[in-house]
Amino acid sequence: MNPVLAPAASAPLIRREVAGLPGYDPGADPDEVAALSGSGRVIKLSNNESPFGVSPTVAEAVREAVTSGVSRYPDPMGKRLTEAVGESLDVPADRVVLGNGSENILELLCQAVLDPGDLVVTQAPGFALHETFPRVMGARVHKVPVTAEFGFDADAWRDALAAGPKLVFLANPCNPTGAMLDAGELAQIVAALPESSLLVLDEAYGEFARTNPAYPDGLEALRGLNRPWIVLRTFSKAYGLAGVRVGYGIASDTALVQALDRVRTPYNVNQPAQAAAIAALADRTHLADTVRRTALEIARVADRLREAGLRVVPSSTNFLFIDTGRRSDEVAQALHRAGVIVKAWREPGYETYIRASLSTPGDNDVFVRCLTEICAKDKT
Ligand SMILES: *Cc1c(COP(=O)(O)O)cnc(C)c1O
């Protein structure tokens, strides 16, 4: 029999930077919410996933990859996928890096670049991993707040960049607010960027924003820039492939890709994921359809919530950031009892906000009805 170790026996081994980290909050567990609500069908709006599924060609490609390929290691360089991505964007394949989700690339960038004490600049409210991964490396993270209207604070960005960050994590559009920077705002950040900084432009929701003519395509905006940058994109959101974990980066130069290649685990993107991404990339119709249906629902749901008196940040994504006017934890709990999962926001200053991604029209109607009922109760 194994000896019984005290629960904290390993504690002295854990690095200080790691012990102090908050855990990632993935939102409530669907099985637990099903049990709590007594509902057989949970409506999950907590992870910005696509309700419109994947292209039928993706399902076929995954079946084929599973049947023929999973006893072998995947292609460690993801050659076919990097070539397909490169071709679709008119960049050489050796400037494309693949990740087990684009989150993986965020992590690799931190490992490759950051020394303890280095400065990283990102946004607040923002994406938790833009802070977590730098902190694992012992870096300091400065978060630039948005304005009261959830807009771009040019002065705050200029000051933050003047401090000389090694890495800048900029999500455009932003998660959790859903707001986007326009071309002029992105240009201001680029102009204020010190020569020694690496700009990481995280375009996880770029496919949704791109229908807006004011949205700057990051790759186009950075192409001619004579300093290091990387644009990150993912198959998890508009392509509907969150479950297989694949994302990619387009880097300013091959040396950056090679550095990330040295850091990453060699087989970081599995074979079904590579096959799925190649098929997804080829089906432009499914992507366009998802983007169009998402935009319609975003507009409709935002209107209905505003009519009910709630503040909703204008969104260029597949999710909404909503001020419930009461503690987000309590609102999320009440929604869970109704079988609806959203993400309660906890960052200072935003504790009354929830983030909810969209589902199909029927599910969204249930969400709107439940949320407006909860928020109408015991109004003060
Ligand atoms: C969802 C998301 C990602 C990427 O997710 P992956 O599934 O790892 O590709 C990256 N950045 C932001 C801001 C996101 O919201």
The ligand as a Tripos MOL2 file, in Angstrom:
@<TRIPOS>MOLECULE
LIG
   15    15     1     0     0
SMALL
NO_CHARGES

@<TRIPOS>ATOM
      1 C1        -10.3060   32.0090  -26.6160 C.3       1 LIG1
      2 C2         -9.1290   32.9060  -26.6060 C.ar      1 LIG1
      3 C3         -7.8630   32.4820  -27.0320 C.ar      1 LIG1
      4 C4         -7.5070   31.1660  -27.5630 C.3       1 LIG1
      5 O1         -7.9650   30.0490  -27.2720 O.3       1 LIG1
      6 P1         -7.4000   28.6890  -27.8500 P.3       1 LIG1
      7 O2         -8.5820   27.8240  -27.7340 O.co2     1 LIG1
      8 O3         -6.2760   28.2910  -26.9640 O.co2     1 LIG1
      9 O4         -6.9470   28.9140  -29.2540 O.co2     1 LIG1
     10 C5         -6.8150   33.3750  -27.0240 C.ar      1 LIG1
     11 N1         -6.9900   34.6260  -26.6260 N.ar      1 LIG1
     12 C6         -8.1720   35.0810  -26.2310 C.ar      1 LIG1
     13 C7         -8.2930   36.4970  -25.8350 C.3       1 LIG1
     14 C8         -9.2820   34.2340  -26.1800 C.ar      1 LIG1
     15 O5        -10.4380   34.6940  -25.7420 O.3       1 LIG1
@<TRIPOS>BOND
     1     1     2 1
     2     2     3 ar
     3     2    14 ar
     4     3     4 1
     5     3    10 ar
     6     4     5 1
     7     5     6 1
     8     6     7 2
     9     6     8 1
    10     6     9 1
    11    10    11 ar
    12    11    12 ar
    13    12    13 1
    14    12    14 ar
    15    14    15 1
@<TRIPOS>SUBSTRUCTURE
     1 LIG1         1 GROUP 0 **** ****
